[in-house]
């Protein structure tokens, strides 16, 4: 079960996500992040489990400038592998 704690101070919005995150919960996270603050932070220190859709969502968040803090090592590794796999098809097309 996902728990979201929101802390907005000044022009920074920080969401602390706890528990298991599944793809169908992404809209809830997006709606909590939807604000005028230019600086957004996702604290993943209490995340226990994610699925592929969530990993891709986190990659997109980083690409849009959202800072991920306390990201579990297995999630960070999965994100790195997903990014690498996304690059490989383009480079193999030039062979």
C-alpha positions in Angstrom: 0.0 0.0 0.0 1.3 3.4 -1.0 1.4 6.3 1.5 2.2 9.9 0.3 3.2 12.7 2.6 3.5 16.1 1.1 5.6 18.9 2.4 5.5 22.3 0.6 7.7 25.0 1.9 8.6 28.1 -0.1 9.0 27.0 -3.7 9.9 23.4 -3.0 7.5 20.5 -3.0 8.7 17.3 -1.4 6.7 14.0 -1.5 7.7 11.2 0.8 6.5 7.9 -0.7 6.2 4.9 1.5 5.4 1.3 0.8 4.7 -0.4 -2.4 4.2 1.7 -5.6 2.3 0.2 -8.5 1.8 1.8 -12.0 -1.9 2.4 -11.3 -0.9 4.7 -8.4 1.2 7.0 -10.6 -1.8 9.4 -11.3 -2.1 10.0 -7.5 1.6 10.9 -7.3 1.4 13.2 -10.3 -1.6 15.0 -8.8 0.2 15.6 -5.5 3.2 16.9 -7.5 1.0 19.2 -9.6 1.9 22.7 -8.3 3.6 25.9 -9.3 6.7 25.1 -7.4 9.7 24.8 -9.7 11.6 22.5 -7.4 10.2 19.1 -6.8 11.6 16.3 -4.7 10.6 12.6 -4.4 11.9 11.0 -1.2 11.9 7.3 -1.8 13.6 6.2 1.5 10.6 4.2 2.6 9.7 2.6 -0.7 9.7 -1.2 -0.5 8.6 -2.4 -4.0 8.0 -0.9 -7.5 7.0 -2.2 -10.9 8.4 -1.5 -14.3 5.9 1.3 -15.0 7.0 3.1 -11.8 10.7 2.7 -12.8 9.9 4.4 -16.2 7.9 7.1 -14.4 10.8 7.8 -12.1 13.1 8.1 -15.1 10.7 10.6 -16.7 10.6 12.5 -13.4 14.4 12.8 -13.3 14.4 13.9 -17.0 12.0 16.7 -16.1 14.1 17.9 -13.2 12.5 16.2 -10.3 15.1 15.3 -7.7 15.0 11.7 -6.4 16.4 11.3 -2.9 17.1 8.2 -0.8 16.3 6.0 -3.9 16.7 2.3 -3.0 19.7 0.8 -4.6 17.7 -1.8 -6.5 15.4 0.9 -8.0 18.4 3.0 -9.0 20.0 0.0 -10.7 16.8 -0.9 -12.5 16.5 2.7 -13.7 20.1 2.6 -15.0 19.3 -0.7 -16.9 16.1 0.8 -18.4 18.0 3.8 -19.6 20.7 1.7 -21.1 18.2 -0.6 -22.9 16.5 2.5 -24.2 19.8 3.6 -25.9 20.9 0.2 -27.3 18.3 -0.1 -30.1 19.4 3.2 -31.6 23.1 2.4 -31.6 22.5 -1.1 -33.1 20.5 0.4 -36.0 23.7 2.0 -37.4 25.5 -1.3 -37.8 
